[in-house]
């Protein structure tokens, strides 16, 4: 069917409206494309800024890790020196204790007692000797009980021999820490 247009101005209006619609569609597409390109450019710029910020923060983290490693090394050195100082102080204390044990043994040693062997194992003291009689060993133990550094005296054995009574006496040095 052929359409007859009795009013040409209406046809011109319809064609003008159709042209305007096409122009608006093309304009909207251009604006939309421009907006997408602008948003893409802003997103890329933001990603670059974030990468630069990440790199600078990573560099700061690397510097801090180097400082932490140095700090840990210094702390380990300090702990080693502190442990050595504590060990040296313990040795000085034990040195004084050994001297005190010898002094107390010398002070407590009655006539008729001869020491054969003295052993120090940690905080334990083992004394082997020969006494004229069991009474002299008892006197030695009473004197050693008054000692400031020796405690927990224990007579482990007492054997009668031709030259006197051989004894084994155990004690604990009280000032030594386990």
C-alpha positions in Angstrom: 0.0 0.0 0.0 1.3 3.3 -1.0 0.9 6.1 1.5 -0.2 9.4 0.2 1.0 12.5 2.0 -1.5 15.3 1.7 0.6 17.7 3.8 4.2 17.9 2.9 5.1 20.0 6.0 4.2 17.0 8.2 6.5 14.8 6.3 9.3 17.4 6.7 8.5 17.5 10.5 8.7 13.7 10.7 12.0 13.6 8.9 13.4 16.5 11.1 12.3 14.6 14.2 13.9 11.4 12.9 17.1 13.4 12.2 17.0 14.9 15.7 16.5 11.5 17.2 19.5 10.1 15.2 21.6 13.1 16.2 20.6 12.7 19.9 21.4 9.0 19.7 24.8 9.7 18.1 25.4 12.5 20.6 24.4 10.2 23.5 26.7 7.5 22.2 29.6 10.0 21.9 28.9 11.3 25.4 28.7 7.8 26.8 31.9 6.8 25.1 33.6 9.9 26.4 32.4 9.2 29.9 33.6 5.6 29.7 37.0 6.8 28.4 37.2 9.4 31.1 36.3 6.9 33.9 38.8 4.4 32.4 41.5 7.1 32.4 40.7 8.0 36.0 40.8 4.4 37.1 44.2 3.9 35.4 45.5 7.0 37.0 44.3 5.8 40.4 45.8 2.4 39.8 49.2 4.1 39.0 49.0 6.2 42.1 48.1 3.1 44.2 51.1 1.2 42.7 53.4 4.2 43.5 52.0 4.3 47.1 52.4 0.5 47.4 56.0 0.7 46.2 56.9 3.5 48.6 55.3 1.6 51.5 57.1 -1.6 50.5 60.4 0.3 50.5 59.5 1.7 54.0 58.7 -1.9 55.1 62.0 -3.1 53.7 63.9 -0.4 55.6 62.0 -1.4 58.8 62.8 -5.1 58.3 66.5 -4.3 58.0 66.2 -2.2 61.2 64.4 -5.1 62.9 67.0 -7.6 61.8 69.7 -5.3 63.2 67.7 -4.8 66.4 67.3 -8.6 66.8 71.0 -9.1 66.2 71.8 -6.5 68.9 69.3 -8.0 71.3 70.8 -11.5 70.8 74.3 -10.1 71.4 73.0 -8.3 74.5 71.3 -11.5 75.8 74.5 -13.4 75.2 76.6 -10.8 77.1 74.0 -10.8 79.9 74.1 -14.6 80.1 77.9 -14.5 80.2 77.8 -11.9 82.9 75.4 -14.0 84.9 77.5 -17.1 84.5 80.6 -15.1 85.6 78.7 -13.8 88.7 77.6 -17.4 89.5 81.3 -18.5 89.2 82.3 -15.8 91.5 79.7 -16.8 94.0 80.7 -20.5 93.7 84.4 -19.5 94.1 83.5 -17.8 97.3 81.5 -20.8 98.4 84.3 -23.2 97.8 86.6 -20.9 99.8 84.0 -20.8 102.6 83.7 -24.7 102.5 87.5 -25.0 102.9 87.5 -22.5 105.7 84.6 -24.2 107.5 86.3 -27.6 107.1 89.6 -26.2 108.5 87.8 -24.6 111.4 85.7 -27.7 112.2 88.5 -30.3 111.8 89.2 -31.8 115.3 92.4 -33.5 116.4 92.5 -37.1 115.2 90.8 -36.6 111.8 92.7 -36.8 108.5 90.9 -36.0 105.3 91.7 -38.3 102.3 89.4 -37.0 99.6 87.1 -34.0 99.1 84.8 -33.9 96.1 82.5 -31.1 94.9 79.7 -32.1 92.5 77.4 -29.3 91.9 76.0 -28.4 95.3 77.0 -31.7 96.9 80.2 -32.1 99.0 81.6 -35.5 99.6 84.3 -35.9 102.3 86.3 -39.1 102.8 88.6 -39.3 105.8 90.0 -41.4 108.6 89.2 -40.5 112.3 90.7 -41.9 115.5 87.2 -42.9 116.6 83.5 -42.6 115.9 83.2 -39.9 118.6 85.7 -37.7 116.7 83.5 -38.1 113.5 80.5 -37.1 115.6 82.4 -34.0 116.8 83.3 -33.1 113.2 79.7 -33.4 112.2 78.5 -31.1 115.1 81.1 -28.5 114.1 80.1 -28.7 110.4 76.4 -28.2 111.3 77.3 -24.7 112.6 78.7 -23.9 109.1 76.9 -21.2 107.2 77.5 -22.8 103.8 77.2 -26.5 104.5 73.9 -28.2 105.4 72.1 -31.5 105.3 75.0 -33.4 106.7 74.7 -37.2 106.3 77.1 -39.8 107.5 77.0 -42.3 104.6 79.4 -44.9 105.9 81.7 -45.6 108.9 84.1 -48.5 108.6 86.5 -49.6 111.3 90.0 -50.0 109.9 93.3 -50.8 111.7 94.5 -47.1 111.5 91.2 -45.7 112.6 87.6 -45.4 111.4 87.2 -44.5 107.7 84.1 -42.4 107.1 82.1 -40.9 104.1 80.3 -37.7 104.9 77.9 -36.0 102.5 76.7 -32.4 102.7 75.0 -29.8 100.6 76.3 -26.3 100.0 73.3 -24.3 100.8 74.2 -21.0 99.0 74.5 -22.6 95.5 71.4 -22.2 93.3 70.4 -25.4 91.5 
